[in-house]
Protein backbone atom coordinates (compact mmCIF):
# COMPACT_ATOMS: atom_id res chain seq x y z
CA UNK A 1 0.00 0.00 0.00
CA UNK A 2 1.34 3.39 -1.06
CA UNK A 3 -0.79 5.63 1.16
CA UNK A 4 -1.28 9.38 0.91
CA UNK A 5 -2.56 10.90 4.16
CA UNK A 6 -4.03 14.31 3.38
CA UNK A 7 -3.83 16.47 6.50
CA UNK A 8 -1.12 14.45 8.23
CA UNK A 9 -0.25 17.17 10.77
CA UNK A 10 -3.75 17.57 12.19
CA UNK A 11 -5.48 15.74 15.01
CA UNK A 12 -6.64 12.85 12.80
CA UNK A 13 -3.74 12.86 10.37
CA UNK A 14 -1.10 12.64 13.09
CA UNK A 15 -2.95 9.67 14.61
CA UNK A 16 -3.03 8.00 11.18
CA UNK A 17 0.73 8.55 10.96
CA UNK A 18 1.25 6.86 14.35
CA UNK A 19 -0.99 3.95 13.43
CA UNK A 20 0.72 3.46 10.06
CA UNK A 21 3.77 2.08 11.83
CA UNK A 22 3.56 -1.68 11.53
CA UNK A 23 1.05 -1.73 8.67
CA UNK A 24 3.75 -2.05 6.02
CA UNK A 25 2.36 0.98 4.19
CA UNK A 26 4.60 3.43 2.40
CA UNK A 27 3.21 6.74 3.64
CA UNK A 28 3.19 9.89 1.52
CA UNK A 29 2.73 13.32 3.11
CA UNK A 30 2.93 16.95 2.07
CA UNK A 31 2.78 20.06 4.23
CA UNK A 32 0.52 22.97 3.33
CA UNK A 33 3.57 24.87 2.09
CA UNK A 34 4.50 21.96 -0.19
CA UNK A 35 0.99 21.29 -1.54
CA UNK A 36 -1.96 23.69 -1.52
CA UNK A 37 -5.04 21.46 -1.44
CA UNK A 38 -7.15 24.42 -2.63
CA UNK A 39 -5.21 24.30 -5.93
CA UNK A 40 -6.73 21.62 -8.17
CA UNK A 41 -3.83 21.65 -10.65
CA UNK A 42 -1.28 21.23 -7.86
CA UNK A 43 -3.22 18.28 -6.41
CA UNK A 44 -3.44 16.58 -9.82
CA UNK A 45 0.29 17.10 -10.36
CA UNK A 46 1.06 15.59 -6.96
CA UNK A 47 -1.03 12.50 -7.71
CA UNK A 48 0.65 11.99 -11.08
CA UNK A 49 4.13 12.33 -9.62
CA UNK A 50 3.63 10.13 -6.54
CA UNK A 51 1.07 7.54 -7.75
CA UNK A 52 -0.52 6.57 -4.40
CA UNK A 53 -2.57 3.38 -4.34
CA UNK A 54 -4.63 4.49 -1.32
CA UNK A 55 -5.75 7.89 0.00
CA UNK A 56 -7.23 8.97 3.34
CA UNK A 57 -8.85 12.41 3.22
CA UNK A 58 -8.25 13.81 6.71
CA UNK A 59 -7.64 17.40 5.58
CA UNK A 60 -10.37 19.89 6.39
CA UNK A 61 -11.09 23.30 7.88
CA UNK A 62 -12.47 22.53 11.33
CA UNK A 63 -13.59 24.43 14.43
CA UNK A 64 -16.10 24.64 17.25
CA UNK A 65 -19.52 26.31 17.46
CA UNK A 66 -18.16 29.88 17.51
CA UNK A 67 -15.84 29.37 14.53
CA UNK A 68 -18.59 27.71 12.49
CA UNK A 69 -20.98 30.53 13.36
CA UNK A 70 -18.51 33.30 12.54
CA UNK A 71 -17.06 31.94 9.27
CA UNK A 72 -19.75 29.98 7.38
CA UNK A 73 -18.40 30.93 3.94
CA UNK A 74 -14.92 29.61 4.70
CA UNK A 75 -16.22 26.40 6.28
CA UNK A 76 -18.39 25.63 3.27
CA UNK A 77 -16.21 26.82 0.42
CA UNK A 78 -12.79 25.68 1.61
CA UNK A 79 -13.98 22.22 2.60
CA UNK A 80 -15.82 21.71 -0.67
CA UNK A 81 -12.75 22.77 -2.62
CA UNK A 82 -10.29 20.61 -0.66
CA UNK A 83 -12.34 17.43 -0.84
CA UNK A 84 -13.37 17.92 -4.48
CA UNK A 85 -9.73 18.32 -5.49
CA UNK A 86 -8.62 15.27 -3.51
CA UNK A 87 -11.46 12.95 -4.55
CA UNK A 88 -11.61 13.90 -8.24
CA UNK A 89 -7.82 13.90 -8.47
CA UNK A 90 -7.62 10.46 -6.89
CA UNK A 91 -9.95 8.98 -9.46
CA UNK A 92 -8.13 10.63 -12.36
CA UNK A 93 -4.81 9.25 -11.06
CA UNK A 94 -6.12 5.69 -10.72
CA UNK A 95 -6.07 5.50 -6.91
CA UNK A 96 -7.23 2.04 -5.91
CA UNK A 97 -9.06 2.96 -2.69
CA UNK A 98 -9.98 6.24 -1.00
CA UNK A 99 -11.37 6.80 2.49
CA UNK A 100 -13.18 10.12 2.99
CA UNK A 101 -13.55 11.18 6.62
CA UNK A 102 -16.70 13.11 7.37
CA UNK A 103 -18.26 14.02 10.71
CA UNK A 104 -21.22 13.05 12.85
CA UNK A 105 -22.57 16.59 12.36
CA UNK A 106 -23.86 15.44 8.95
CA UNK A 107 -26.89 13.93 10.68
CA UNK A 108 -30.14 15.77 11.43
CA UNK A 109 -30.27 17.78 14.66
CA UNK A 110 -33.13 15.67 16.00
CA UNK A 111 -32.19 12.29 14.51
CA UNK A 112 -33.38 9.23 16.47
CA UNK A 113 -30.72 8.07 18.94
CA UNK A 114 -28.40 6.27 18.56
CA UNK A 115 -27.95 7.65 15.06
CA UNK A 116 -27.90 5.10 12.26
CA UNK A 117 -26.17 5.74 8.96
CA UNK A 118 -29.51 5.78 7.12
CA UNK A 119 -30.55 8.88 9.09
CA UNK A 120 -28.58 11.00 6.64
CA UNK A 121 -30.75 13.66 4.90
CA UNK A 122 -33.89 12.75 6.86
CA UNK A 123 -34.18 16.10 8.70
CA UNK A 124 -32.82 19.59 9.31
CA UNK A 125 -29.21 20.05 10.39
CA UNK A 126 -27.92 21.83 13.50
CA UNK A 127 -27.80 25.49 12.32
CA UNK A 128 -24.53 26.36 14.11
CA UNK A 129 -22.46 23.99 11.96
CA UNK A 130 -24.66 23.61 8.88
CA UNK A 131 -22.10 24.89 6.31
CA UNK A 132 -19.44 22.42 7.51
CA UNK A 133 -21.99 19.58 7.57
CA UNK A 134 -23.20 20.36 4.05
CA UNK A 135 -19.64 20.23 2.76
CA UNK A 136 -19.11 16.84 4.39
CA UNK A 137 -22.39 15.52 2.99
CA UNK A 138 -21.26 16.63 -0.46
CA UNK A 139 -18.03 14.65 0.03
CA UNK A 140 -19.99 11.51 0.88
CA UNK A 141 -22.20 11.95 -2.15
CA UNK A 142 -19.21 12.55 -4.42
CA UNK A 143 -17.60 9.30 -3.27
CA UNK A 144 -20.90 7.48 -3.88
CA UNK A 145 -21.20 9.07 -7.32
CA UNK A 146 -17.71 7.95 -8.35
CA UNK A 147 -18.53 4.43 -7.15
CA UNK A 148 -21.87 4.31 -8.99
CA UNK A 149 -20.73 5.92 -12.24
CA UNK A 150 -17.17 4.61 -12.51
CA UNK A 151 -16.91 1.71 -10.05
CA UNK A 152 -14.33 3.52 -7.89
CA UNK A 153 -13.69 1.93 -4.48
CA UNK A 154 -14.26 5.16 -2.56
CA UNK A 155 -15.70 4.84 0.97
CA UNK A 156 -16.74 7.27 3.72
CA UNK A 157 -16.49 7.08 7.51
CA UNK A 158 -18.27 9.37 9.97
CA UNK A 159 -16.33 9.84 13.23
CA UNK A 160 -17.96 11.09 16.38
CA UNK A 161 -16.37 13.87 18.49
CA UNK A 162 -12.61 13.31 18.55
CA UNK A 163 -9.85 14.30 20.95
CA UNK A 164 -6.20 13.48 21.67
CA UNK A 165 -2.65 14.56 20.82
CA UNK A 166 -2.28 17.44 18.33
CA UNK A 167 -5.79 18.70 19.05
CA UNK A 168 -6.66 22.37 18.55
CA UNK A 169 -6.55 24.12 21.94
CA UNK A 170 -7.13 27.66 20.67
CA UNK A 171 -9.74 29.29 22.95
CA UNK A 172 -11.62 30.78 19.98
CA UNK A 173 -11.73 27.83 17.57
CA UNK A 174 -11.40 24.62 19.58
CA UNK A 175 -14.03 21.94 20.10
CA UNK A 176 -15.56 21.30 23.51
CA UNK A 177 -13.13 18.83 25.08
CA UNK A 178 -9.84 20.63 24.28
CA UNK A 179 -11.57 23.95 25.06
CA UNK A 180 -12.41 22.63 28.53
CA UNK A 181 -8.84 21.44 29.09
CA UNK A 182 -7.49 24.87 28.24
CA UNK A 183 -10.11 26.73 30.24
CA UNK A 184 -9.67 24.69 33.41
CA UNK A 185 -5.88 24.83 33.12
CA UNK A 186 -5.84 28.61 32.78
CA UNK A 187 -8.26 28.92 35.72
CA UNK A 188 -6.04 26.65 37.81
CA UNK A 189 -2.95 28.68 36.96
CA UNK A 190 -4.74 31.92 37.82
CA UNK A 191 -6.11 30.57 41.11
CA UNK A 192 -9.69 31.28 39.99
CA UNK A 193 -12.54 30.25 42.25
CA UNK A 194 -14.89 29.35 39.40
CA UNK A 195 -15.15 28.73 35.66
CA UNK A 196 -18.13 29.70 33.50
CA UNK A 197 -19.04 27.35 30.67
CA UNK A 198 -21.42 27.81 27.74
CA UNK A 199 -24.92 26.38 27.71
CA UNK A 200 -26.87 24.33 30.20
CA UNK A 201 -24.52 21.35 30.38
CA UNK A 202 -27.36 18.95 29.58
CA UNK A 203 -26.57 17.99 25.96
CA UNK A 204 -25.08 14.52 25.58
CA UNK A 205 -21.99 13.86 23.48
CA UNK A 206 -19.90 10.88 22.49
CA UNK A 207 -16.10 11.14 22.52
CA UNK A 208 -13.59 8.93 20.73
CA UNK A 209 -9.84 9.02 21.20
CA UNK A 210 -8.23 9.80 17.86
CA UNK A 211 -5.91 6.77 18.07
CA UNK A 212 -9.00 4.56 18.17
CA UNK A 213 -10.28 6.30 15.03
CA UNK A 214 -6.94 5.68 13.29
CA UNK A 215 -7.13 1.97 14.04
CA UNK A 216 -10.66 1.94 12.63
CA UNK A 217 -9.51 3.68 9.43
CA UNK A 218 -6.94 1.03 8.60
CA UNK A 219 -9.50 -1.68 9.30
CA UNK A 220 -11.94 0.03 6.90
CA UNK A 221 -9.31 0.31 4.16
CA UNK A 222 -8.84 -3.43 4.46
CA UNK A 223 -12.38 -4.70 4.96
CA UNK A 224 -15.06 -2.13 4.05
CA UNK A 225 -16.40 -1.78 0.52
CA UNK A 226 -19.95 -0.44 0.88
CA UNK A 227 -21.10 2.79 -0.75
CA UNK A 228 -22.88 3.75 2.47
CA UNK A 229 -21.04 5.82 5.09
CA UNK A 230 -20.05 3.98 8.26
CA UNK A 231 -20.11 5.45 11.76
CA UNK A 232 -17.03 5.41 13.98
CA UNK A 233 -17.59 5.96 17.70
CA UNK A 234 -17.74 4.29 21.09
CA UNK A 235 -21.50 3.78 21.27
CA UNK A 236 -21.53 5.54 24.67
CA UNK A 237 -22.13 9.19 25.60
CA UNK A 238 -21.91 11.59 28.55
CA UNK A 239 -23.52 14.92 29.37
CA UNK A 240 -21.40 18.04 28.95
CA UNK A 241 -21.66 18.46 32.73
CA UNK A 242 -20.20 14.98 33.23
CA UNK A 243 -17.48 15.76 30.70
CA UNK A 244 -16.65 18.99 32.50
CA UNK A 245 -16.31 17.10 35.77
CA UNK A 246 -13.95 14.58 34.15
CA UNK A 247 -11.79 17.34 32.67
CA UNK A 248 -11.78 19.33 35.91
CA UNK A 249 -10.56 16.24 37.77
CA UNK A 250 -7.84 15.51 35.20
CA UNK A 251 -6.58 19.11 35.31
CA UNK A 252 -6.83 19.34 39.09
CA UNK A 253 -8.96 22.49 39.16
CA UNK A 254 -10.72 22.72 42.53
CA UNK A 255 -13.07 25.64 41.85
CA UNK A 256 -16.76 25.69 40.97
CA UNK A 257 -18.42 25.43 37.56
CA UNK A 258 -21.07 27.99 36.53
CA UNK A 259 -23.25 27.50 33.44
CA UNK A 260 -24.28 30.35 31.13
CA UNK A 261 -27.62 29.18 29.76
CA UNK A 262 -27.86 32.21 27.46
CA UNK A 263 -25.25 30.60 25.22
CA UNK A 264 -26.18 27.90 22.66
CA UNK A 265 -26.16 24.20 23.51
CA UNK A 266 -26.07 22.91 19.95
CA UNK A 267 -27.60 19.52 19.19
CA UNK A 268 -29.37 18.03 22.28
CA UNK A 269 -27.82 14.58 21.81
CA UNK A 270 -25.48 13.02 19.31
CA UNK A 271 -24.75 9.33 19.86
CA UNK A 272 -23.78 7.13 16.94
CA UNK A 273 -24.98 3.62 16.24
CA UNK A 274 -21.67 1.81 15.67
CA UNK A 275 -23.05 -1.71 15.23
CA UNK A 276 -21.93 -1.85 11.59
CA UNK A 277 -18.32 -1.11 12.54
CA UNK A 278 -18.33 -3.52 15.46
CA UNK A 279 -19.54 -6.27 13.14
CA UNK A 280 -16.16 -5.88 11.39
CA UNK A 281 -14.44 -6.78 14.67
CA UNK A 282 -13.49 -3.29 15.90
CA UNK A 283 -13.71 -2.08 19.49
CA UNK A 284 -12.43 1.18 21.05
CA UNK A 285 -9.45 0.72 23.36
CA UNK A 286 -9.03 4.09 25.14
CA UNK A 287 -11.38 4.79 28.08
CA UNK A 288 -12.54 8.41 28.31
CA UNK A 289 -10.96 9.28 31.71
CA UNK A 290 -7.62 7.80 30.59
CA UNK A 291 -7.79 9.59 27.26
CA UNK A 292 -8.56 12.95 28.89
CA UNK A 293 -5.63 12.56 31.30
CA UNK A 294 -3.29 11.76 28.39
CA UNK A 295 -4.65 14.69 26.37
CA UNK A 296 -4.01 17.05 29.27
CA UNK A 297 -0.45 15.79 29.62
CA UNK A 298 0.10 16.38 25.89
CA UNK A 299 -1.30 19.90 26.36
CA UNK A 300 1.15 20.57 29.18
CA UNK A 301 4.06 19.26 27.15
CA UNK A 302 3.27 20.95 23.85
CA UNK A 303 0.97 23.98 24.10
CA UNK A 304 2.56 27.34 24.99
CA UNK A 305 1.02 29.30 27.86
CA UNK A 306 -2.05 31.21 26.64
N, C-alpha and C positions, 0 to 999 in steps of 0.2 A: 504494500500500500504506500503510495506516494501522496501524502496528505497535506493539503493546504488548510491551515487554520486562519480564517479571516477574523482579525480582532484578537490576536494572541496575547496582547498585553493587558486586556481587560479582566474583569472578575471571572467570566466564564472561560475566556481564551487561555488565561494563565493556568486554570485548573485542567483544561484540555492538554496543555503542554506537560504538566506534571503527570497526568495519567497516560500520556503517550509512551513514557518510559516503560519498556517491557512489552509493548505491543508489536515491536518489530517494524513499526511504520517509519518511513522517511518523512520527516516533518518539514514543510515549507512555511516560512513566515516572512512578512514584510512589515516594516513600521509605516506609520502614516507619512513620514517624510520620504520613504522609499516608494510608496504606492498610494496614490490618492484614489480611494474607492469611489469617490464622486465623479471620477473621470473614466467614462466608459472605454475610451480608446486605450488608456493606460492599463485598465483591467484586462482587456482582450490581449494586449501585448504581453502582459505577465503570464497569462494562461498559455499562450503559444510558446513562450520561451521556457517555461518550467514543466509543462505537461503533467499536472497532477492527475492522479487516478481518482482521488476522493477529495471532497471539500466539505468543511463544516463552516457554516455562516454564523459566526458569533459576533460579528461586527455590527454595531448599531449605536444610534444616539439614544441614551437612556437617562432617566432622572425620576425624581419623586413627584408628588402631587403638585407642588409649587412650580417646579420646572416645566411640567407638562401644561399647567395652566398658563404660564407666562409666555411660552414659546411654541404654540401649536403649529405654526408654519414650519419651523425648523424640524420639529418632531415628525411631522408628516412627510415633508418634502425630502429631507436628508435620508430618512430611513427607506422611503420608496426608491430613491436613486441608488443607494448603496446596494440594496438587495436585488434590484433589477439588474444592475451591472454584474453582480456576482453570479446570479442564477443564469441569466441569458449567456454570459460569457462562458460559464461552465459547460453549458450544452454545446455551444459553438466549438469549444475546444475538445469535445469528446470525453469529458469527465465521466467516469463510470458510475459514481454514486455521490450524491450531494445530500447533506443534512442541513435543513434550514431550522434555526432555533427561533421560535416565536415567544409567546408570553401568555400566561393565564389571563391577562387582561383582555384577550380577544373575546372572552365569553360575555354573554349578557349580564348586566348588573344584577338582575334578579333571577339568574339561572337556578334551577333546582339543584340542591346540594346532596351529595357531592357532585361536582360538575362532570358530566360525561362529554366525550369528544363530540357527540352528535348534537350538543347544545349550541354549537357554533351557528350564528346568524338566526337564532330563534327569538331574539329580543333586543331591546335597546342597550347600548353600551354605557359604562360609567362615564359621565361627561368629562370628568377631570383628566382622563387619559385617553379620550376618544381618538385624537389624531394618531397617537402612537399605536393604538390597537388596530385602527383601520390600515395602517401601513403593514402591520404584521399579518393581518388577514389577507391582504393583497399578496404577501409573500407566500402564504400557504396556497392560495389559489393559483399563483403562477407555477409553483411546483406541480400542483395537480394538473394544470393545463399542459405542461411539458410532458408529463407522464401519459396523459390521455392522447395528445396529438402526435407525440414523437416516441413514446415508449421509454422515456428517460427515467432512470431509477432515482428519482428525487423524492425525499421524504421530509416530513416536518415533525418536530417535537415541541411541546408546549410546557416549559418549566413553570413551576410555581415560584413564589418569592424566594430569591436566592441570597446567600450571604457567605462570607468567608474571606480568605486572604485576597488582597488587591481590590477590595471593595472601594466604593466611592464614599468617603467620609466628609465631603464638603457640606457644611451646614445648610447651604441653599439648594443643593441639587441631589442630595443623597436620599435613598429609600429609608423606610422606617427603622429597620434594625441597626444599620450603621449610624443613622442619625441619632438613635437613642444612645449608642455607645459613646459617640462624641459628646452628646449633651450631658450625660451623667458624668463623664470624665472631667469635662470643663467645670461642672458644678462642684465636683469633689476637689479639684485643684483650687478652686476659689473659696472653698469652705462655705458654700451656699447652704441654706437651711431647707430649701425646697427647689423643685424643678417643675415648670409648667409645660405640659404636653398638649398637642392639638387633639381636638375631638372629645368624644365621651369615653373612649377606651373600651367600648363594647364590641366593635367589629371583630370578627374572627378571621385570622390569617394562618396560612400554612407556610412553613419555612423549611427550605432544603439547603443543606450545605453544598456548596458548589463542587466539592470533590465528588459527592454522590452523583450530581448531575453529570460530571465528566465520565464517570464509570458507566452511567446509563447511555451516554452518547456512543461510546465505543461498542456497547452491546447492540445498539440500534443499527449502527453501520454494518454489523455482522449479520443480524438476524431479522431486521424489520424491512418489509417491502411493500407495505400497504400505502395506497394513496391518501388515506385518512390520517390526520394529525394524531399524535399519541401524547398523552399527558405524562409529565414527569414530576412526581412529588412524593410526599411521605404518606399521604392518606390520613394525616392527623393535623388538627389545628389548635390554636390557642387564641384567647382574646388579646387585644392590644394591651390591656391592663396586666394580664399574666405575663406577656412578653416584657413589658416594662419592669415588672418585678424581677424577672430572670436577669435582665441586663443590669439593673441596679445592684443585684447581688454579685454578679460577675465583676462589676467595676468597683464595688465596695463603697458606693455612695450611701450614706446613712440618713439623708434628709427625706423630706416628704415629697409626694407627687401630687400636683394639682392638675386638674383637667379643664381645658378651655373649650367648652361645648359650643362656642360661637364659631369655631373653626371646623372645616369639613371632615367627615369621617371616611368618605369614599364608599366603596361597595360594602354592604353590611356583612357579607360572609363570602369567602372565596376558598373553597376546599375542593381539590381535584379528585375525581375518581381515577385511581391509578391501577385498576384491576387488569387492564390490557397490558401494561408494562410488567406487572408482577407475574403475569402468565408466561412471560419470556424468561423468568427466573431471576429477576432483579429485586433487591431489597436495599433500602437505605442503610448506611452503616454508622452515620454520625448522629448521636443523640443531640437534641437542641441545647441543653445546658452545657454539654461538652463543647459543642461547636461555638457557642457564644463566648465561652471562656477563651478558646483558641483565637477567635476573631479579635477579642479585646487585647490579647497578648500581641497579635500581629499589629494592631493599631499602635500600641505602645512602642513597638520596635521600629515602625516604619513611617508613622504619620507625624510630621512636624507639629509643634505646639500651635494651636489656633487661637 
